[in-house]
Structures are given as structure tokens and as C-alpha cells.
């Protein structure tokens, strides 16, 4: 068995049963990263000394039957915008070159206390401001399914590290889709928690009003276990989860505009399988989504540019032009327009809960409306980069704008995900629904 490609929770059970040693598994991952031809495009840096020290401690706890939880001794990767004490953390940007935080981010510290092993920090889009995963200033990870394609971002290296067996699971961040896009394009599960469900201290910000950390893994269970560690709380109860009797709404309208045939066909096939498994499927569009989407330009870029303007304008030549232009676009939005946009969004969120979400257990939509595009073309054609980036993040951004937890799962069709949007603050409930969806899609 190739233990490197086994789900994280299954690895944890193998450690508990004495079938897998954390030391051996950690060494296997470190060796695989070093030997992989694209290892340096996936990991910005590995942390072998820390990983081995944590693995020794996990090995000793296992021998003494003192394991701290299911993922004690399991090795994971962390996106390079999540602080790790004493280790360079640059958020994919040359603006932050050589930045070394003094201590771990809260989410990383919590996971480490429960015995997870830090393999290293994964490459990402500059300051997390793109959904395509390209970064010519540091490195662009290859798509795990086809190295010629964009990997998805901004948590590009995070997803690819898991998909290629270079980590048991990963932690990324999501502002407009940065967990779910790379998860979908690399056939993985990605979970975006409700905003503020996890502490953001020690995470390099993009837009604090939308930023949230979350897991990328092979299974919903893995995501649930990682979320619990980072939250310092109990894990979701997934036992016996299924979709029979669930009221699931397909969000028509916006998610299908300009969508390519592949993702739509994959989504419809997945929905048919859920219906056959007993889910009650209804279809409707929402005026509140239609009203929320045009607010994005007045919300994202102004906050991002407000946070980073000083550093950017001090050395703009260090940035890749398409990302630089995205940030600078925020300078064109005035303060009254920014405040008005947030006032409108707050009202829309209330209307969504009252008039749409209340009648359904979860909302379904294609995770990304397009297939992963050719990476070389995106680098060469600025207009195509802008078009593809906006469309790539269009569907995922719905969950961020509405303030909802969202889980993307593989449909069984290459690089095509189905997203399940839940109710704000009910992340554990959504994980149980997602586990039911996962089961239905696996057995259909």
C-alpha cells in the first residue's frame, strides 16, 4: 500500500493500530518531496527538522498509547500565508521576501498541539489575489491531473501537495474561492468554513472581512478532523450520513452563465446521482445572488489595496503585473461606495436566509464553471488571464459574499467539482451533509 496517498484519518487509524509509524511516514513524505521533479514548485520550503522532531514525539506517544487524537502523527502541508514560527513565511510575494514570524499562527499551533506534523509551506498566488494559481514571481505548481494546466489558486501548492501524495492533507485559505478552486481542479475535497469560524491571527491577510482558513484533503472526514483541530472543538458527527430526504436546491442562473460543457455535465450527473440516492432536488435562481455579485469590485480590491498599498507602492516592480493591477484597481473605489456596498451586502445576506436558505438543507452549484485552462496561455495573454480569473472565481465567490460555509467534492469527472453551500455558523451540519453527498457519489 502506498501510505502517502491514503486519507489522513485512515493514516491516523493505522498509527493507532501499529500499522504505520509516524517517523517512517514523515521520512517517506520528505523523501518524496525532495525526489519529485516539481517538488520545489509545490513547496516553497520544507521544514525537515521540525517535522522529524514532531514525528519522534508522535512515535513515542503512539508507543505509550498516549495519542492526542485521530490525526496525531499525520503529516500535513500549510499554505505559505500561515505563520510558522522561525520559518520564512512570504505569502507568495517578493514583497515579503525573508519574512520570519516569531510564532505559529493560532490555527497551526492548535493543530501542532494535537500532534500533526508540519512538512513545510506550499507555494501560492501572490498575496492570495487570484484563483488560477499562477505565480511567475516565485513558482507555479503543476496541476496534478495535467501539468500543462493551471492548478487553481490561490492555495495551489496546498492542493497539489495532497493530490500528488506529498502530504496527507493541507491547510489553505479562502477569500473568494482559494480553497475550493484548487481542490476541484485537482479532484479533492475542500472546505471553506463560515467566516470567523477560525482565528485569523498569524495569517497574512488579503481581505479580512472575507479571509478564512480551511482544509484541503482526500475525504470529508479528513476535512472535518482538521477543522476540529484548528477550531479547538469537537469534530462533526459523520456516522451514517446520507442524503435520503435532504432538501437540496440547485442554484440556477448565475452559476451556469458562460459555463463550459464539461463542468455542467459533471454537475448534472452528480445531481442525478444524489436524486437517485433519495435527495429531494429543487431548482431555482435567486435575485439576491444577482444583486450580490455586482458588489464584488467595490468590496474586495479596495480592502486588499488598503491593506497592502504602502508595501506595493514602495516596490511595485516586485509584483507580477496582472496581480499588481488587481490590487491597484481598489484605489479607484471611494470610501462612500465601499461602505454602501457593505450595507447592501448585509441586507442581501438577511434576505437570503429568510427567503431562500431557510427552506433547504443545502444549496448545490458547480464549483468552477470552466475547466482548468492552459497555464502557458494565461501567462502570455493578459486579457485571457483576466477573463479566466474572473470566471474561475465567479461561483465560489457566491459563498463568500453570502457569508456561508461551502464544501466542494469531486464529481467523479476529471477536474470538476460540485459545491454544497450550507447555513452560516452551521459548519458541522454542512460537513455531515457533505459526507452524505460524498457517500452517494461514491456508490452511485
C-alpha positions in Angstrom: 0.0 0.0 0.0 1.2 3.5 -0.8 0.5 5.1 2.5 1.4 8.6 1.2 -1.9 8.5 -0.8 -4.1 7.2 1.9 -6.5 9.7 3.5 -5.3 11.4 6.7 -7.9 9.9 9.0 -7.0 6.4 7.7 -3.4 7.1 8.3 -4.3 8.1 11.9 -6.1 4.8 12.4 -3.1 2.9 11.0 -0.8 4.6 13.5 -3.2 3.7 16.3 -3.2 0.1 15.2 0.5 -0.1 15.0 0.5 -0.5 11.2 2.1 2.8 10.4 5.0 4.7 12.2 4.9 8.5 12.1 8.7 8.5 11.8 8.7 6.3 8.7 5.8 8.1 7.2 7.3 11.5 7.7 10.6 10.4 6.2 8.6 8.9 3.2 7.0 12.3 2.6 10.2 14.3 2.9 12.0 11.9 0.6 9.1 12.1 -1.9 9.1 15.9 -1.9 12.8 16.0 -2.4 12.7 13.4 -5.2 9.7 14.8 -7.1 10.7 16.8 -10.2 8.3 19.5 -9.3 8.8 19.4 -5.5 10.3 22.9 -5.4 7.4 24.2 -7.5 4.9 22.8 -4.9 6.7 23.5 -1.6 8.2 27.0 -1.1 10.2 25.3 1.7 10.1 22.2 3.7 10.7 22.0 7.5 12.6 18.7 7.9 14.0 19.5 11.4 10.6 20.4 12.8 8.9 17.6 11.0 11.3 15.0 12.4 11.1 16.3 15.9 7.3 16.3 15.8 7.4 12.8 14.3 9.6 11.5 17.1 7.2 12.8 19.7 4.2 11.3 17.9 6.1 8.0 17.6 6.7 8.0 21.4 3.1 8.9 22.2 1.9 6.0 20.0 4.2 3.5 21.7 2.9 4.7 25.1 -0.7 4.7 23.9 -1.0 8.4 24.7 -2.0 9.7 21.3 -3.8 13.0 21.4 -6.3 12.4 18.7 -7.0 10.8 15.3 -4.5 12.9 13.4 -1.7 12.6 15.9 1.4 11.7 13.9 -0.2 12.6 10.5 2.0 14.9 8.3 0.3 17.9 6.5 1.3 20.9 4.5 0.5 24.5 5.2 -0.1 27.4 2.8 2.7 30.0 2.9 0.5 32.7 4.2 0.0 30.9 7.5 2.7 31.8 10.0 5.1 29.1 11.3 7.4 30.3 14.0 11.1 30.6 12.9 10.3 29.6 9.3 10.2 32.0 6.4 6.6 32.8 5.5 6.2 35.0 2.5 2.6 34.6 1.2 3.9 34.0 -2.3 5.2 37.6 -2.6 8.7 39.0 -3.1 7.4 42.0 -1.1 7.7 39.8 2.0 10.9 38.1 1.0 12.8 36.8 4.1 9.9 37.4 6.5 10.2 35.2 9.5 7.4 35.2 12.1 8.2 34.7 15.7 5.5 32.1 16.4 2.9 29.9 14.8 -0.5 31.1 13.7 -3.1 30.1 16.2 -4.6 27.5 13.8 -1.2 25.9 13.2 -0.3 26.0 16.9 -3.6 24.2 17.8 -3.0 21.5 15.2 0.6 21.0 16.3 -0.5 20.6 19.9 -2.7 17.8 18.8 0.2 16.0 17.2 0.1 16.9 13.5 3.4 17.1 11.7 4.4 20.2 9.7 6.1 19.1 6.4 6.5 22.6 5.0 5.0 25.6 3.4 3.3 25.4 0.0 3.5 27.9 -2.9 0.6 30.2 -3.6 -0.6 33.1 -5.7 1.0 36.5 -4.7 -0.7 37.6 -1.5 -3.6 35.2 -2.4 -5.2 37.5 -5.0 -6.0 35.1 -7.9 -8.0 31.9 -8.4 -5.8 30.5 -11.2 -2.8 29.6 -9.2 -0.1 31.2 -11.3 2.9 32.9 -9.8 5.8 33.7 -12.1 7.5 35.7 -9.3 8.0 32.6 -7.0 6.7 29.4 -8.6 3.6 27.9 -10.2 2.7 24.4 -9.1 1.7 22.0 -11.8 -1.9 20.8 -11.9 -1.8 17.3 -10.5 -4.0 15.9 -13.3 -2.2 17.6 -16.2 1.0 19.7 -15.6 0.2 21.9 -18.6 -3.0 23.2 -16.9 -3.4 25.9 -14.2 -3.5 24.3 -10.7 -6.1 26.6 -9.3 -5.4 29.1 -6.5 -4.6 30.8 -4.5 -3.9 27.6 -2.4 -2.3 26.0 -5.4 0.6 24.2 -3.7 -1.6 23.1 -0.9 -4.0 21.1 -3.2 -1.2 19.8 -5.4 0.8 18.5 -2.4 -2.1 16.3 -1.4 -3.1 15.2 -4.9 0.4 14.1 -5.7 0.9 12.2 -2.4 3.3 14.8 -0.9 1.2 15.4 2.1 -1.7 13.6 3.9 -3.8 16.8 3.9 -3.2 20.5 3.6 -4.4 23.8 5.1 -5.1 26.7 2.8 -7.1 29.9 2.9 -10.1 31.2 1.1 -11.2 34.7 0.3 -13.1 34.3 -2.9 -12.6 30.6 -3.7 -8.9 29.9 -3.0 -9.5 26.6 -1.2 -12.3 25.3 -3.4 -10.9 26.1 -6.9 -7.6 24.1 -6.5 -9.5 21.3 -4.7 -11.9 21.0 -7.6 -9.2 21.2 -10.3 -7.2 18.5 -8.6 -10.0 16.2 -7.7 -10.0 16.8 -3.9 -12.4 17.8 -1.2 -12.0 21.4 0.0 -13.9 23.1 2.9 -14.4 26.8 3.4 -15.7 27.4 6.9 -18.0 30.3 7.8 -16.1 33.5 8.1 -14.7 34.0 11.6 -15.2 30.3 12.4 -11.4 30.0 12.9 -9.0 32.6 14.4 -7.1 34.5 11.8 -4.2 35.7 14.0 -1.0 34.8 12.3 -2.5 34.5 8.8 -1.2 37.1 6.3 -4.3 38.9 5.2 -5.8 39.7 1.9 -9.3 40.9 2.8 -10.0 40.4 6.5 -13.8 40.7 6.0 -13.7 37.6 3.8 -10.5 35.7 4.6 -10.9 32.3 6.3 -8.5 29.3 6.7 -9.7 25.8 5.8 -8.6 22.2 4.9 -8.0 20.5 1.6 -7.9 16.7 1.7 -9.0 13.5 0.1 -12.2 13.0 2.1 -14.8 14.9 4.0 -13.8 13.1 7.2 -10.2 14.5 6.8 -11.6 18.0 6.4 -13.8 17.6 9.4 -10.9 16.4 11.6 -8.6 19.1 10.5 -11.3 21.8 11.1 -11.8 20.5 14.6 -8.1 20.7 15.4 -7.9 24.2 14.2 -11.1 25.3 16.0 -10.1 23.6 19.2 -13.5 21.9 19.2 -15.2 18.6 18.6 -15.3 17.1 15.2 -18.5 16.7 13.1 -20.5 13.5 13.6 -20.4 11.9 10.2 -21.6 8.4 11.2 -24.3 7.1 8.9 -24.5 10.3 6.9 -26.6 10.1 3.7 -28.7 12.3 1.5 -32.0 10.5 1.7 -34.7 13.0 2.5 -32.4 16.1 2.3 -33.9 19.1 0.6 -31.2 20.3 -1.8 -31.6 23.3 -4.0 -29.7 23.7 -7.3 -28.9 27.4 -7.7 -29.8 28.2 -11.2 -28.9 31.4 -13.1 -25.6 32.9 -12.3 -23.6 29.7 -11.7 -24.3 28.5 -15.2 -23.7 31.7 -17.2 -20.9 31.2 -19.6 -20.2 27.8 -18.1 -18.4 25.2 -20.2 -20.0 21.9 -21.1 -17.6 19.7 -19.0 -18.3 21.2 -15.6 -22.1 21.5 -16.3 -22.4 17.9 -17.5 -20.4 16.6 -14.5 -22.6 18.6 -12.1 -25.8 17.4 -13.6 -24.6 13.8 -13.5 -23.8 14.3 -9.8 -27.2 15.8 -9.1 -28.9 12.9 -10.8 -27.0 10.5 -8.6 -28.0 12.4 -5.5 -31.6 12.3 -6.6 -31.4 8.5 -7.1 -29.9 8.3 -3.6 -33.1 9.9 -2.2 -32.3 13.6 -2.0 -35.2 15.9 -2.8 -33.9 18.2 -5.6 -35.5 21.6 -6.5 -34.1 24.2 -8.8 -34.5 28.0 -8.5 -32.5 31.1 -9.1 -32.2 33.9 -6.7 -32.5 37.7 -7.2 -30.4 38.1 -4.1 -27.4 36.4 -5.7 -27.9 38.5 -8.8 -27.8 41.6 -6.6 -24.8 40.5 -4.6 -22.4 39.6 -7.4 -22.0 43.2 -8.8 -20.9 44.4 -5.4 -17.6 42.4 -5.6 -15.5 45.1 -7.3 -16.4 47.6 -4.5 -15.6 45.1 -1.7 -12.5 43.0 -2.5 -10.0 45.2 -4.2 -10.5 48.3 -2.0 -9.8 46.4 1.2 -6.9 44.4 -0.3 -5.3 47.6 -1.6 -6.0 49.4 1.6 -4.1 46.7 3.5 -1.2 46.4 1.1 -0.9 49.8 -0.7 2.2 51.0 1.2 4.2 47.9 0.6 3.1 47.6 -3.0 3.8 51.2 -4.0 7.2 51.1 -2.3 8.3 48.3 -4.7 5.7 47.7 -7.4 8.3 46.2 -9.7 8.5 43.1 -7.4 4.9 42.1 -8.4 3.6 40.3 -11.5 1.7 42.9 -13.5 -1.8 41.2 -13.5 -1.8 40.9 -9.7 -0.4 44.4 -9.3 -3.2 45.8 -11.5 -5.9 43.9 -9.5 -4.7 45.5 -6.3 -4.4 49.0 -7.8 -8.0 48.7 -9.1 -9.1 49.0 -5.5 -7.8 52.6 -5.4 -10.5 53.6 -7.8 -13.3 52.9 -5.3 -14.2 55.7 -3.0 -14.9 55.2 0.7 -18.7 56.0 0.4 -19.0 53.4 -2.4 -17.2 50.8 -0.3 -19.4 51.5 2.8 -22.6 51.5 0.7 -21.6 48.1 -0.9 -21.2 46.6 2.5 -24.5 48.0 3.7 -26.2 46.4 0.6 -24.5 43.1 1.2 -25.6 42.9 4.8 -29.2 43.4 3.7 -28.8 40.8 0.9 -27.5 38.2 3.4 -30.5 38.7 5.6 -32.9 38.3 2.7 -31.0 35.2 1.5 -31.5 33.5 4.9 -35.2 34.4 5.1 -36.3 33.9 1.6 -34.1 31.3 0.1 -31.9 29.3 2.5 -34.5 28.7 5.2 -36.4 26.2 3.1 -33.4 24.0 2.1 -30.8 21.9 3.9 -28.1 23.0 1.4 -27.5 24.6 -2.0 -25.8 22.9 -4.9 -23.8 24.5 -7.7 -20.8 23.7 -9.9 -17.7 24.6 -8.0 -16.0 26.2 -11.1 -17.8 26.9 -14.3 -14.8 26.3 -16.5 -12.2 23.6 -16.9 -8.6 24.4 -15.8 -7.1 26.5 -18.6 -3.7 26.1 -20.2 -1.1 27.8 -17.9 1.2 29.0 -20.6 -1.5 30.8 -22.5 -2.6 32.6 -19.3 1.0 33.8 -18.8 1.2 35.1 -22.3 -2.2 36.6 -22.7 -3.1 39.3 -20.1 -6.7 39.6 -21.4 -7.3 35.9 -21.2 -5.8 35.8 -17.6 -8.3 38.5 -16.5 -11.3 36.7 -18.2 -10.4 33.3 -16.9 -9.7 34.5 -13.4 -13.0 36.3 -13.0 -14.9 33.3 -14.4 -12.9 30.9 -12.3 -13.9 32.6 -9.0 -17.4 33.6 -10.0 -19.2 30.6 -8.5 -17.1 30.2 -5.4 -17.4 33.9 -4.6 -21.1 33.4 -4.1 -20.4 31.6 -0.8 -18.0 34.3 0.4 -20.4 37.1 -0.4 -23.3 35.4 1.4 -21.1 34.5 4.4 -21.7 30.8 4.1 -19.7 27.6 4.7 -19.1 25.6 1.5 -17.7 22.2 0.7 -16.5 21.1 -2.8 -16.4 17.5 -3.6 -15.2 15.5 -6.7 -18.0 14.5 -9.1 -16.0 11.6 -10.5 -15.4 13.6 -13.6 -11.9 14.9 -14.1 -11.3 18.3 -12.6 -15.0 19.0 -12.0 -16.3 19.7 -8.5 -19.8 20.0 -7.0 -20.2 22.6 -4.2 -22.6 22.2 -1.3 -23.4 25.5 0.4 -24.8 25.5 4.0 -26.0 27.8 6.6 -23.8 30.4 8.2 -22.4 29.2 11.5 -23.6 25.6 11.0 -20.3 24.2 9.7 -20.6 20.8 11.4 -24.1 20.3 9.9 -22.8 21.1 6.5 -19.9 18.6 6.9 -22.4 15.9 7.7 -24.4 16.8 4.6 -21.2 16.8 2.6 -20.3 13.3 3.9 -23.7 12.1 2.7 -23.1 13.6 -0.7 -19.7 12.0 -0.8 -21.1 8.6 0.0 -23.9 8.9 -2.6 -21.4 9.9 -5.3 -19.0 7.2 -4.4 -21.5 4.3 -4.5 -23.7 5.5 -7.4 
